[in-house]
Amino acid sequence: QVQLAESGGGLEQPGGSLRLSCLAPRFFFSTYDIKWYRRAPGKEHEWVGTFSRDGTTIAYTESVKGRFIISRDIDKSTLYLQMNNLTPDDTAVYYCNAYTYWGQGTQVTVSS
């Protein structure tokens, strides 16, 4: 069964940083754009960013531009989401997605 697996969430103070990881089957990186989404309490899924399959395009939603960085390490079959200067508005469950495949999510809580 194909699976995506997120990790790296936790509790962080405002202004802090976290790095999330998404472990995916290696062939996903050449086949699909891989995306990060998040769902805050009481809100809809929100697209956070995309790393294109050819590696030429990385896109972010406006609210995280300049703070979040998506990268990948194909040898480790992992997509990363480096989150800096976190705010309470970043509190959410973060998911990675490729085509119709989703991970189980990892909780990020930003609070003092």
ChimeraX attribute file (.defattr): number of C-alpha atoms within 10 A of each C-alpha:
attribute: neighborCount
match mode: 1-to-1
recipient: residues
	/A:1	3
	/A:2	8
	/A:3	13
	/A:4	20
	/A:5	18
	/A:6	23
	/A:7	18
	/A:8	15
	/A:9	18
	/A:10	14
	/A:11	14
	/A:12	18
	/A:13	14
	/A:14	17
	/A:15	14
	/A:16	14
	/A:17	16
	/A:18	18
	/A:19	16
	/A:20	23
	/A:21	23
	/A:22	24
	/A:23	20
	/A:24	25
	/A:25	14
	/A:26	14
	/A:27	11
	/A:28	16
	/A:29	22
	/A:30	13
	/A:31	13
	/A:32	15
	/A:33	18
	/A:34	23
	/A:35	24
	/A:36	23
	/A:37	19
	/A:38	23
	/A:39	19
	/A:40	17
	/A:41	10
	/A:42	7
	/A:43	9
	/A:44	9
	/A:45	15
	/A:46	15
	/A:47	17
	/A:48	23
	/A:49	23
	/A:50	21
	/A:51	22
	/A:52	17
	/A:53	17
	/A:54	11
	/A:55	12
	/A:56	7
	/A:57	10
	/A:58	16
	/A:59	14
	/A:60	19
	/A:61	13
	/A:62	9
	/A:63	11
	/A:64	16
	/A:65	12
	/A:66	11
	/A:67	13
	/A:68	20
	/A:69	17
	/A:70	21
	/A:71	15
	/A:72	18
	/A:73	12
	/A:74	16
	/A:75	7
	/A:76	11
	/A:77	16
	/A:78	20
	/A:79	23
	/A:80	21
	/A:81	22
	/A:82	15
	/A:83	19
	/A:84	17
	/A:85	15
	/A:86	22
	/A:87	17
	/A:88	15
	/A:89	12
	/A:90	20
	/A:91	20
	/A:92	23
	/A:93	18
	/A:94	27
	/A:95	27
	/A:96	30
	/A:97	22
	/A:98	19
	/A:99	11
	/A:100	5
	/A:101	12
	/A:102	19
	/A:103	19
	/A:104	14
	/A:105	21
	/A:106	21
	/A:107	21
	/A:108	22
	/A:109	21
	/A:110	20
	/A:111	16
	/A:112	10
